[in-house]
Amino acid sequence: MAMINPAQFVREVIGEVKKVTFPTRKETTVTTIMVFIMVALAALFFMLVDWILSQGVQLLLGVGG
């Protein structure tokens, strides 16, 4: 296994860090809003599925009211 030269390692790390880009404030805001919308849609979907399954079980077992 080759020995790692610490100076070369630091140069490579700095080179990789320079390639990093961070999202703009607008991109972050839009992505956050999209996440909240998808969470709300998923919650509604699972609420509907739960209600349907609950009604089906009550119908099959003849319980509930």
CHARMM internal coordinates of N, CA and C (Angstrom, degrees):
IC EDIT
DIST 1 N 1 CA 1.4435
DIST 1 CA 1 C 1.5193
ANGL 1 N 1 CA 1 C 108.61
DIST 1 C 2 N 1.3324
ANGL 1 CA 1 C 2 N 115.90
DIHE 1 N 1 CA 1 C 2 N 136.86
DIST 2 N 2 CA 1.4645
ANGL 1 C 2 N 2 CA 120.85
DIHE 1 CA 1 C 2 N 2 CA -177.10
DIST 2 CA 2 C 1.5262
ANGL 2 N 2 CA 2 C 110.44
DIHE 1 C 2 N 2 CA 2 C -74.61
DIST 2 C 3 N 1.3152
ANGL 2 CA 2 C 3 N 114.98
DIHE 2 N 2 CA 2 C 3 N 144.94
DIST 3 N 3 CA 1.4649
ANGL 2 C 3 N 3 CA 120.75
DIHE 2 CA 2 C 3 N 3 CA 176.28
DIST 3 CA 3 C 1.5285
ANGL 3 N 3 CA 3 C 108.89
DIHE 2 C 3 N 3 CA 3 C -75.36
DIST 3 C 4 N 1.3038
ANGL 3 CA 3 C 4 N 115.89
DIHE 3 N 3 CA 3 C 4 N 143.67
DIST 4 N 4 CA 1.4604
ANGL 3 C 4 N 4 CA 121.07
DIHE 3 CA 3 C 4 N 4 CA 179.98
DIST 4 CA 4 C 1.5200
ANGL 4 N 4 CA 4 C 108.33
DIHE 3 C 4 N 4 CA 4 C -96.43
DIST 4 C 5 N 1.3203
ANGL 4 CA 4 C 5 N 114.76
DIHE 4 N 4 CA 4 C 5 N 123.57
DIST 5 N 5 CA 1.4504
ANGL 4 C 5 N 5 CA 120.87
DIHE 4 CA 4 C 5 N 5 CA 177.76
DIST 5 CA 5 C 1.5275
ANGL 5 N 5 CA 5 C 108.06
DIHE 4 C 5 N 5 CA 5 C -80.53
DIST 5 C 6 N 1.3440
ANGL 5 CA 5 C 6 N 118.98
DIHE 5 N 5 CA 5 C 6 N 119.13
DIST 6 N 6 CA 1.4749
ANGL 5 C 6 N 6 CA 120.43
DIHE 5 CA 5 C 6 N 6 CA -177.25
DIST 6 CA 6 C 1.5286
ANGL 6 N 6 CA 6 C 113.47
DIHE 5 C 6 N 6 CA 6 C -57.39
DIST 6 C 7 N 1.3074
ANGL 6 CA 6 C 7 N 118.59
DIHE 6 N 6 CA 6 C 7 N -38.81
DIST 7 N 7 CA 1.4666
ANGL 6 C 7 N 7 CA 121.05
DIHE 6 CA 6 C 7 N 7 CA -179.62
DIST 7 CA 7 C 1.5323
ANGL 7 N 7 CA 7 C 110.37
DIHE 6 C 7 N 7 CA 7 C -65.31
DIST 7 C 8 N 1.3280
ANGL 7 CA 7 C 8 N 116.49
DIHE 7 N 7 CA 7 C 8 N -42.81
DIST 8 N 8 CA 1.4726
ANGL 7 C 8 N 8 CA 121.08
DIHE 7 CA 7 C 8 N 8 CA 178.32
DIST 8 CA 8 C 1.5336
ANGL 8 N 8 CA 8 C 109.79
DIHE 7 C 8 N 8 CA 8 C -64.15
DIST 8 C 9 N 1.3199
ANGL 8 CA 8 C 9 N 116.04
DIHE 8 N 8 CA 8 C 9 N -40.80
DIST 9 N 9 CA 1.4564
ANGL 8 C 9 N 9 CA 120.95
DIHE 8 CA 8 C 9 N 9 CA 178.90
DIST 9 CA 9 C 1.5329
ANGL 9 N 9 CA 9 C 110.44
DIHE 8 C 9 N 9 CA 9 C -59.51
DIST 9 C 10 N 1.3226
ANGL 9 CA 9 C 10 N 116.79
DIHE 9 N 9 CA 9 C 10 N -46.84
DIST 10 N 10 CA 1.4658
ANGL 9 C 10 N 10 CA 121.58
DIHE 9 CA 9 C 10 N 10 CA -179.56
DIST 10 CA 10 C 1.5240
ANGL 10 N 10 CA 10 C 110.03
DIHE 9 C 10 N 10 CA 10 C -62.76
DIST 10 C 11 N 1.3369
ANGL 10 CA 10 C 11 N 117.97
DIHE 10 N 10 CA 10 C 11 N -41.95
DIST 11 N 11 CA 1.4665
ANGL 10 C 11 N 11 CA 120.89
DIHE 10 CA 10 C 11 N 11 CA 178.40
DIST 11 CA 11 C 1.5366
ANGL 11 N 11 CA 11 C 110.62
DIHE 10 C 11 N 11 CA 11 C -61.50
DIST 11 C 12 N 1.3285
ANGL 11 CA 11 C 12 N 116.43
DIHE 11 N 11 CA 11 C 12 N -41.92
DIST 12 N 12 CA 1.4587
ANGL 11 C 12 N 12 CA 119.79
DIHE 11 CA 11 C 12 N 12 CA -179.95
DIST 12 CA 12 C 1.5283
ANGL 12 N 12 CA 12 C 111.09
DIHE 11 C 12 N 12 CA 12 C -67.37
DIST 12 C 13 N 1.3232
ANGL 12 CA 12 C 13 N 116.84
DIHE 12 N 12 CA 12 C 13 N -39.35
DIST 13 N 13 CA 1.4600
ANGL 12 C 13 N 13 CA 120.02
DIHE 12 CA 12 C 13 N 13 CA 178.42
DIST 13 CA 13 C 1.5215
ANGL 13 N 13 CA 13 C 110.01
DIHE 12 C 13 N 13 CA 13 C -63.12
DIST 13 C 14 N 1.3188
ANGL 13 CA 13 C 14 N 117.89
DIHE 13 N 13 CA 13 C 14 N -45.70
DIST 14 N 14 CA 1.4629
ANGL 13 C 14 N 14 CA 121.75
DIHE 13 CA 13 C 14 N 14 CA 178.78
DIST 14 CA 14 C 1.5240
ANGL 14 N 14 CA 14 C 110.51
DIHE 13 C 14 N 14 CA 14 C -60.69
DIST 14 C 15 N 1.3235
ANGL 14 CA 14 C 15 N 116.49
DIHE 14 N 14 CA 14 C 15 N -41.21
DIST 15 N 15 CA 1.4635
ANGL 14 C 15 N 15 CA 120.39
DIHE 14 CA 14 C 15 N 15 CA 177.95
DIST 15 CA 15 C 1.5180
ANGL 15 N 15 CA 15 C 111.98
DIHE 14 C 15 N 15 CA 15 C -62.31
DIST 15 C 16 N 1.3362
ANGL 15 CA 15 C 16 N 117.01
DIHE 15 N 15 CA 15 C 16 N -39.50
DIST 16 N 16 CA 1.4636
ANGL 15 C 16 N 16 CA 120.21
DIHE 15 CA 15 C 16 N 16 CA 178.92
DIST 16 CA 16 C 1.5229
ANGL 16 N 16 CA 16 C 111.25
DIHE 15 C 16 N 16 CA 16 C -71.35
DIST 16 C 17 N 1.3218
ANGL 16 CA 16 C 17 N 117.54
DIHE 16 N 16 CA 16 C 17 N -38.29
DIST 17 N 17 CA 1.4612
ANGL 16 C 17 N 17 CA 120.91
DIHE 16 CA 16 C 17 N 17 CA 179.70
DIST 17 CA 17 C 1.5278
ANGL 17 N 17 CA 17 C 110.34
DIHE 16 C 17 N 17 CA 17 C -63.71
DIST 17 C 18 N 1.3144
ANGL 17 CA 17 C 18 N 117.79
DIHE 17 N 17 CA 17 C 18 N -34.10
DIST 18 N 18 CA 1.4629
ANGL 17 C 18 N 18 CA 121.04
DIHE 17 CA 17 C 18 N 18 CA 178.72
DIST 18 CA 18 C 1.5280
ANGL 18 N 18 CA 18 C 111.95
DIHE 17 C 18 N 18 CA 18 C -66.03
DIST 18 C 19 N 1.3276
ANGL 18 CA 18 C 19 N 117.93
DIHE 18 N 18 CA 18 C 19 N -22.30
DIST 19 N 19 CA 1.4592
ANGL 18 C 19 N 19 CA 122.43
DIHE 18 CA 18 C 19 N 19 CA 179.68
DIST 19 CA 19 C 1.5300
ANGL 19 N 19 CA 19 C 112.50
DIHE 18 C 19 N 19 CA 19 C -80.83
DIST 19 C 20 N 1.3264
ANGL 19 CA 19 C 20 N 116.98
DIHE 19 N 19 CA 19 C 20 N -15.37
DIST 20 N 20 CA 1.4583
ANGL 19 C 20 N 20 CA 121.04
DIHE 19 CA 19 C 20 N 20 CA -176.55
DIST 20 CA 20 C 1.5244
ANGL 20 N 20 CA 20 C 110.13
DIHE 19 C 20 N 20 CA 20 C -70.35
DIST 20 C 21 N 1.3259
ANGL 20 CA 20 C 21 N 115.35
DIHE 20 N 20 CA 20 C 21 N 132.76
DIST 21 N 21 CA 1.4648
ANGL 20 C 21 N 21 CA 120.02
DIHE 20 CA 20 C 21 N 21 CA 175.39
DIST 21 CA 21 C 1.5256
ANGL 21 N 21 CA 21 C 108.03
DIHE 20 C 21 N 21 CA 21 C -122.72
DIST 21 C 22 N 1.3117
ANGL 21 CA 21 C 22 N 116.04
DIHE 21 N 21 CA 21 C 22 N 140.98
DIST 22 N 22 CA 1.4501
ANGL 21 C 22 N 22 CA 121.44
DIHE 21 CA 21 C 22 N 22 CA 179.24
DIST 22 CA 22 C 1.5193
ANGL 22 N 22 CA 22 C 108.90
DIHE 21 C 22 N 22 CA 22 C -106.02
DIST 22 C 23 N 1.3429
ANGL 22 CA 22 C 23 N 117.00
DIHE 22 N 22 CA 22 C 23 N 148.84
DIST 23 N 23 CA 1.4687
ANGL 22 C 23 N 23 CA 119.04
DIHE 22 CA 22 C 23 N 23 CA -179.65
DIST 23 CA 23 C 1.5232
ANGL 23 N 23 CA 23 C 111.07
DIHE 22 C 23 N 23 CA 23 C -68.63
DIST 23 C 24 N 1.3168
ANGL 23 CA 23 C 24 N 114.16
DIHE 23 N 23 CA 23 C 24 N 153.15
DIST 24 N 24 CA 1.4643
ANGL 23 C 24 N 24 CA 119.56
DIHE 23 CA 23 C 24 N 24 CA 176.73
DIST 24 CA 24 C 1.5307
ANGL 24 N 24 CA 24 C 109.13
DIHE 23 C 24 N 24 CA 24 C -74.89
DIST 24 C 25 N 1.3268
ANGL 24 CA 24 C 25 N 115.76
DIHE 24 N 24 CA 24 C 25 N 169.13
DIST 25 N 25 CA 1.4687
ANGL 24 C 25 N 25 CA 120.79
DIHE 24 CA 24 C 25 N 25 CA 178.93
DIST 25 CA 25 C 1.5316
ANGL 25 N 25 CA 25 C 109.94
DIHE 24 C 25 N 25 CA 25 C -61.13
DIST 25 C 26 N 1.3384
ANGL 25 CA 25 C 26 N 117.19
DIHE 25 N 25 CA 25 C 26 N -39.65
DIST 26 N 26 CA 1.4671
ANGL 25 C 26 N 26 CA 121.17
DIHE 25 CA 25 C 26 N 26 CA -179.94
DIST 26 CA 26 C 1.5355
ANGL 26 N 26 CA 26 C 110.63
DIHE 25 C 26 N 26 CA 26 C -65.08
DIST 26 C 27 N 1.3317
ANGL 26 CA 26 C 27 N 117.19
DIHE 26 N 26 CA 26 C 27 N -44.79
DIST 27 N 27 CA 1.4680
ANGL 26 C 27 N 27 CA 120.71
DIHE 26 CA 26 C 27 N 27 CA 179.12
DIST 27 CA 27 C 1.5342
ANGL 27 N 27 CA 27 C 110.84
DIHE 26 C 27 N 27 CA 27 C -61.22
DIST 27 C 28 N 1.3105
ANGL 27 CA 27 C 28 N 116.47
DIHE 27 N 27 CA 27 C 28 N -40.89
DIST 28 N 28 CA 1.4552
ANGL 27 C 28 N 28 CA 120.65
DIHE 27 CA 27 C 28 N 28 CA 179.51
DIST 28 CA 28 C 1.5254
ANGL 28 N 28 CA 28 C 110.81
DIHE 27 C 28 N 28 CA 28 C -65.42
DIST 28 C 29 N 1.3321
ANGL 28 CA 28 C 29 N 116.77
DIHE 28 N 28 CA 28 C 29 N -42.45
DIST 29 N 29 CA 1.4601
ANGL 28 C 29 N 29 CA 121.09
DIHE 28 CA 28 C 29 N 29 CA 179.79
DIST 29 CA 29 C 1.5247
ANGL 29 N 29 CA 29 C 110.79
DIHE 28 C 29 N 29 CA 29 C -64.16
DIST 29 C 30 N 1.3211
ANGL 29 CA 29 C 30 N 117.04
DIHE 29 N 29 CA 29 C 30 N -47.12
DIST 30 N 30 CA 1.4648
ANGL 29 C 30 N 30 CA 121.07
DIHE 29 CA 29 C 30 N 30 CA -179.15
DIST 30 CA 30 C 1.5249
ANGL 30 N 30 CA 30 C 110.46
DIHE 29 C 30 N 30 CA 30 C -62.14
DIST 30 C 31 N 1.3214
ANGL 30 CA 30 C 31 N 117.01
DIHE 30 N 30 CA 30 C 31 N -43.45
DIST 31 N 31 CA 1.4630
ANGL 30 C 31 N 31 CA 120.52
DIHE 30 CA 30 C 31 N 31 CA 179.97
DIST 31 CA 31 C 1.5211
ANGL 31 N 31 CA 31 C 111.18
DIHE 30 C 31 N 31 CA 31 C -64.48
DIST 31 C 32 N 1.3221
ANGL 31 CA 31 C 32 N 117.24
DIHE 31 N 31 CA 31 C 32 N -40.68
DIST 32 N 32 CA 1.4599
ANGL 31 C 32 N 32 CA 121.11
DIHE 31 CA 31 C 32 N 32 CA 178.80
DIST 32 CA 32 C 1.5216
ANGL 32 N 32 CA 32 C 110.86
DIHE 31 C 32 N 32 CA 32 C -63.24
DIST 32 C 33 N 1.3253
ANGL 32 CA 32 C 33 N 117.03
DIHE 32 N 32 CA 32 C 33 N -43.89
DIST 33 N 33 CA 1.4622
ANGL 32 C 33 N 33 CA 120.54
DIHE 32 CA 32 C 33 N 33 CA 178.20
DIST 33 CA 33 C 1.5285
ANGL 33 N 33 CA 33 C 110.36
DIHE 32 C 33 N 33 CA 33 C -62.41
DIST 33 C 34 N 1.3275
ANGL 33 CA 33 C 34 N 117.04
DIHE 33 N 33 CA 33 C 34 N -41.89
DIST 34 N 34 CA 1.4639
ANGL 33 C 34 N 34 CA 120.62
DIHE 33 CA 33 C 34 N 34 CA 178.51
DIST 34 CA 34 C 1.5266
ANGL 34 N 34 CA 34 C 111.18
DIHE 33 C 34 N 34 CA 34 C -61.11
DIST 34 C 35 N 1.3226
ANGL 34 CA 34 C 35 N 116.63
DIHE 34 N 34 CA 34 C 35 N -40.40
DIST 35 N 35 CA 1.4665
ANGL 34 C 35 N 35 CA 120.39
DIHE 34 CA 34 C 35 N 35 CA 178.95
DIST 35 CA 35 C 1.5222
ANGL 35 N 35 CA 35 C 110.23
DIHE 34 C 35 N 35 CA 35 C -63.05
DIST 35 C 36 N 1.3396
ANGL 35 CA 35 C 36 N 117.43
DIHE 35 N 35 CA 35 C 36 N -45.34
DIST 36 N 36 CA 1.4619
ANGL 35 C 36 N 36 CA 120.07
DIHE 35 CA 35 C 36 N 36 CA 179.37
DIST 36 CA 36 C 1.5289
ANGL 36 N 36 CA 36 C 111.59
DIHE 35 C 36 N 36 CA 36 C -62.12
DIST 36 C 37 N 1.3202
ANGL 36 CA 36 C 37 N 116.98
DIHE 36 N 36 CA 36 C 37 N -39.93
DIST 37 N 37 CA 1.4681
ANGL 36 C 37 N 37 CA 120.37
DIHE 36 CA 36 C 37 N 37 CA 178.51
DIST 37 CA 37 C 1.5237
ANGL 37 N 37 CA 37 C 110.43
DIHE 36 C 37 N 37 CA 37 C -64.17
DIST 37 C 38 N 1.3242
ANGL 37 CA 37 C 38 N 117.55
DIHE 37 N 37 CA 37 C 38 N -45.43
DIST 38 N 38 CA 1.4603
ANGL 37 C 38 N 38 CA 120.54
DIHE 37 CA 37 C 38 N 38 CA -179.53
DIST 38 CA 38 C 1.5301
ANGL 38 N 38 CA 38 C 111.60
DIHE 37 C 38 N 38 CA 38 C -65.01
DIST 38 C 39 N 1.3314
ANGL 38 CA 38 C 39 N 116.95
DIHE 38 N 38 CA 38 C 39 N -36.97
DIST 39 N 39 CA 1.4677
ANGL 38 C 39 N 39 CA 120.14
DIHE 38 CA 38 C 39 N 39 CA 177.26
DIST 39 CA 39 C 1.5235
ANGL 39 N 39 CA 39 C 109.84
DIHE 38 C 39 N 39 CA 39 C -64.25
DIST 39 C 40 N 1.3310
ANGL 39 CA 39 C 40 N 117.02
DIHE 39 N 39 CA 39 C 40 N -43.10
DIST 40 N 40 CA 1.4661
ANGL 39 C 40 N 40 CA 120.81
DIHE 39 CA 39 C 40 N 40 CA 178.98
DIST 40 CA 40 C 1.5353
ANGL 40 N 40 CA 40 C 110.71
DIHE 39 C 40 N 40 CA 40 C -62.96
DIST 40 C 41 N 1.3257
ANGL 40 CA 40 C 41 N 117.26
DIHE 40 N 40 CA 40 C 41 N -43.02
DIST 41 N 41 CA 1.4666
ANGL 40 C 41 N 41 CA 120.49
DIHE 40 CA 40 C 41 N 41 CA 178.75
DIST 41 CA 41 C 1.5254
ANGL 41 N 41 CA 41 C 111.56
DIHE 40 C 41 N 41 CA 41 C -64.88
DIST 41 C 42 N 1.3228
ANGL 41 CA 41 C 42 N 116.99
DIHE 41 N 41 CA 41 C 42 N -41.32
DIST 42 N 42 CA 1.4625
ANGL 41 C 42 N 42 CA 120.40
DIHE 41 CA 41 C 42 N 42 CA 177.86
DIST 42 CA 42 C 1.5243
ANGL 42 N 42 CA 42 C 110.58
DIHE 41 C 42 N 42 CA 42 C -63.98
DIST 42 C 43 N 1.3356
ANGL 42 CA 42 C 43 N 117.40
DIHE 42 N 42 CA 42 C 43 N -41.07
DIST 43 N 43 CA 1.4623
ANGL 42 C 43 N 43 CA 121.14
DIHE 42 CA 42 C 43 N 43 CA 178.82
DIST 43 CA 43 C 1.5272
ANGL 43 N 43 CA 43 C 110.65
DIHE 42 C 43 N 43 CA 43 C -62.49
DIST 43 C 44 N 1.3362
ANGL 43 CA 43 C 44 N 117.05
DIHE 43 N 43 CA 43 C 44 N -44.08
DIST 44 N 44 CA 1.4612
ANGL 43 C 44 N 44 CA 120.40
DIHE 43 CA 43 C 44 N 44 CA 177.98
DIST 44 CA 44 C 1.5251
ANGL 44 N 44 CA 44 C 111.66
DIHE 43 C 44 N 44 CA 44 C -63.37
DIST 44 C 45 N 1.3209
ANGL 44 CA 44 C 45 N 116.49
DIHE 44 N 44 CA 44 C 45 N -42.13
DIST 45 N 45 CA 1.4668
ANGL 44 C 45 N 45 CA 120.85
DIHE 44 CA 44 C 45 N 45 CA 179.11
DIST 45 CA 45 C 1.5237
ANGL 45 N 45 CA 45 C 110.82
DIHE 44 C 45 N 45 CA 45 C -60.11
DIST 45 C 46 N 1.3368
ANGL 45 CA 45 C 46 N 116.78
DIHE 45 N 45 CA 45 C 46 N -49.72
DIST 46 N 46 CA 1.4588
ANGL 45 C 46 N 46 CA 119.40
DIHE 45 CA 45 C 46 N 46 CA -177.61
DIST 46 CA 46 C 1.5311
ANGL 46 N 46 CA 46 C 111.85
DIHE 45 C 46 N 46 CA 46 C -69.75
DIST 46 C 47 N 1.3288
ANGL 46 CA 46 C 47 N 117.50
DIHE 46 N 46 CA 46 C 47 N -30.41
DIST 47 N 47 CA 1.4582
ANGL 46 C 47 N 47 CA 120.46
DIHE 46 CA 46 C 47 N 47 CA 175.46
DIST 47 CA 47 C 1.5302
ANGL 47 N 47 CA 47 C 109.55
DIHE 46 C 47 N 47 CA 47 C -64.77
DIST 47 C 48 N 1.3363
ANGL 47 CA 47 C 48 N 116.53
DIHE 47 N 47 CA 47 C 48 N -42.70
DIST 48 N 48 CA 1.4627
ANGL 47 C 48 N 48 CA 121.12
DIHE 47 CA 47 C 48 N 48 CA 178.96
DIST 48 CA 48 C 1.5322
ANGL 48 N 48 CA 48 C 111.33
DIHE 47 C 48 N 48 CA 48 C -65.33
DIST 48 C 49 N 1.3172
ANGL 48 CA 48 C 49 N 116.68
DIHE 48 N 48 CA 48 C 49 N -45.18
DIST 49 N 49 CA 1.4683
ANGL 48 C 49 N 49 CA 120.36
DIHE 48 CA 48 C 49 N 49 CA 179.10
DIST 49 CA 49 C 1.5209
ANGL 49 N 49 CA 49 C 110.19
DIHE 48 C 49 N 49 CA 49 C -62.46
DIST 49 C 50 N 1.3223
ANGL 49 CA 49 C 50 N 117.86
DIHE 49 N 49 CA 49 C 50 N -42.09
DIST 50 N 50 CA 1.4563
ANGL 49 C 50 N 50 CA 121.82
DIHE 49 CA 49 C 50 N 50 CA 178.90
DIST 50 CA 50 C 1.5229
ANGL 50 N 50 CA 50 C 110.70
DIHE 49 C 50 N 50 CA 50 C -62.12
DIST 50 C 51 N 1.3315
ANGL 50 CA 50 C 51 N 116.34
DIHE 50 N 50 CA 50 C 51 N -42.71
DIST 51 N 51 CA 1.4637
ANGL 50 C 51 N 51 CA 120.15
DIHE 50 CA 50 C 51 N 51 CA 179.78
DIST 51 CA 51 C 1.5310
ANGL 51 N 51 CA 51 C 110.77
DIHE 50 C 51 N 51 CA 51 C -64.17
DIST 51 C 52 N 1.3335
ANGL 51 CA 51 C 52 N 116.22
DIHE 51 N 51 CA 51 C 52 N -43.52
DIST 52 N 52 CA 1.4740
ANGL 51 C 52 N 52 CA 120.42
DIHE 51 CA 51 C 52 N 52 CA 179.42
DIST 52 CA 52 C 1.5217
ANGL 52 N 52 CA 52 C 110.77
DIHE 51 C 52 N 52 CA 52 C -62.26
DIST 52 C 53 N 1.3267
ANGL 52 CA 52 C 53 N 117.04
DIHE 52 N 52 CA 52 C 53 N -46.42
DIST 53 N 53 CA 1.4667
ANGL 52 C 53 N 53 CA 119.79
DIHE 52 CA 52 C 53 N 53 CA 179.02
DIST 53 CA 53 C 1.5261
ANGL 53 N 53 CA 53 C 111.40
DIHE 52 C 53 N 53 CA 53 C -64.33
DIST 53 C 54 N 1.3208
ANGL 53 CA 53 C 54 N 116.87
DIHE 53 N 53 CA 53 C 54 N -38.16
DIST 54 N 54 CA 1.4595
ANGL 53 C 54 N 54 CA 120.94
DIHE 53 CA 53 C 54 N 54 CA 178.11
DIST 54 CA 54 C 1.5239
ANGL 54 N 54 CA 54 C 110.92
DIHE 53 C 54 N 54 CA 54 C -62.64
DIST 54 C 55 N 1.3242
ANGL 54 CA 54 C 55 N 116.22
DIHE 54 N 54 CA 54 C 55 N -44.67
DIST 55 N 55 CA 1.4695
ANGL 54 C 55 N 55 CA 119.94
DIHE 54 CA 54 C 55 N 55 CA 178.50
DIST 55 CA 55 C 1.5235
ANGL 55 N 55 CA 55 C 110.58
DIHE 54 C 55 N 55 CA 55 C -63.41
DIST 55 C 56 N 1.3267
ANGL 55 CA 55 C 56 N 116.75
DIHE 55 N 55 CA 55 C 56 N -39.61
DIST 56 N 56 CA 1.4661
ANGL 55 C 56 N 56 CA 120.44
DIHE 55 CA 55 C 56 N 56 CA 179.05
DIST 56 CA 56 C 1.5171
ANGL 56 N 56 CA 56 C 112.32
DIHE 55 C 56 N 56 CA 56 C -63.86
DIST 56 C 57 N 1.3247
ANGL 56 CA 56 C 57 N 117.07
DIHE 56 N 56 CA 56 C 57 N -43.25
DIST 57 N 57 CA 1.4681
ANGL 56 C 57 N 57 CA 120.82
DIHE 56 CA 56 C 57 N 57 CA 179.11
DIST 57 CA 57 C 1.5236
ANGL 57 N 57 CA 57 C 110.16
DIHE 56 C 57 N 57 CA 57 C -65.85
DIST 57 C 58 N 1.3279
ANGL 57 CA 57 C 58 N 116.96
DIHE 57 N 57 CA 57 C 58 N -42.10
DIST 58 N 58 CA 1.4802
ANGL 57 C 58 N 58 CA 119.60
DIHE 57 CA 57 C 58 N 58 CA 178.58
DIST 58 CA 58 C 1.5301
ANGL 58 N 58 CA 58 C 110.79
DIHE 57 C 58 N 58 CA 58 C -62.95
DIST 58 C 59 N 1.3165
ANGL 58 CA 58 C 59 N 116.84
DIHE 58 N 58 CA 58 C 59 N -38.51
DIST 59 N 59 CA 1.4449
ANGL 58 C 59 N 59 CA 120.79
DIHE 58 CA 58 C 59 N 59 CA 179.04
DIST 59 CA 59 C 1.5330
ANGL 59 N 59 CA 59 C 110.59
DIHE 58 C 59 N 59 CA 59 C -66.18
DIST 59 C 60 N 1.3236
ANGL 59 CA 59 C 60 N 116.87
DIHE 59 N 59 CA 59 C 60 N -45.31
DIST 60 N 60 CA 1.4601
ANGL 59 C 60 N 60 CA 120.57
DIHE 59 CA 59 C 60 N 60 CA -179.99
DIST 60 CA 60 C 1.5222
ANGL 60 N 60 CA 60 C 113.15
DIHE 59 C 60 N 60 CA 60 C -65.23
DIST 60 C 61 N 1.3128
ANGL 60 CA 60 C 61 N 116.73
DIHE 60 N 60 CA 60 C 61 N -41.06
DIST 61 N 61 CA 1.4555
ANGL 60 C 61 N 61 CA 120.74
DIHE 60 CA 60 C 61 N 61 CA -175.35
DIST 61 CA 61 C 1.5328
ANGL 61 N 61 CA 61 C 113.10
DIHE 60 C 61 N 61 CA 61 C -91.24
DIST 61 C 62 N 1.3144
ANGL 61 CA 61 C 62 N 116.32
DIHE 61 N 61 CA 61 C 62 N -12.94
DIST 62 N 62 CA 1.4608
ANGL 61 C 62 N 62 CA 120.56
DIHE 61 CA 61 C 62 N 62 CA 179.48
DIST 62 CA 62 C 1.5089
ANGL 62 N 62 CA 62 C 112.87
DIHE 61 C 62 N 62 CA 62 C 66.90
DIST 62 C 63 N 1.3151
ANGL 62 CA 62 C 63 N 117.05
DIHE 62 N 62 CA 62 C 63 N 30.98
DIST 63 N 63 CA 1.4669
ANGL 62 C 63 N 63 CA 120.49
DIHE 62 CA 62 C 63 N 63 CA 179.71
DIST 63 CA 63 C 1.5187
ANGL 63 N 63 CA 63 C 109.35
DIHE 62 C 63 N 63 CA 63 C -118.63
DIST 63 C 64 N 1.2985
ANGL 63 CA 63 C 64 N 115.34
DIHE 63 N 63 CA 63 C 64 N 169.24
DIST 64 N 64 CA 1.4612
ANGL 63 C 64 N 64 CA 120.12
DIHE 63 CA 63 C 64 N 64 CA 176.62
DIST 64 CA 64 C 1.5047
ANGL 64 N 64 CA 64 C 111.06
DIHE 63 C 64 N 64 CA 64 C 92.98
DIST 64 C 65 N 1.2963
ANGL 64 CA 64 C 65 N 113.22
DIHE 64 N 64 CA 64 C 65 N 176.45
DIST 65 N 65 CA 1.4509
ANGL 64 C 65 N 65 CA 114.20
DIHE 64 CA 64 C 65 N 65 CA -177.98
DIST 65 CA 65 C 1.4244
ANGL 65 N 65 CA 65 C 112.08
DIHE 64 C 65 N 65 CA 65 C -167.42
END
COOR INIT
IC SEED 1 N 1 CA 1 C
IC BUILD
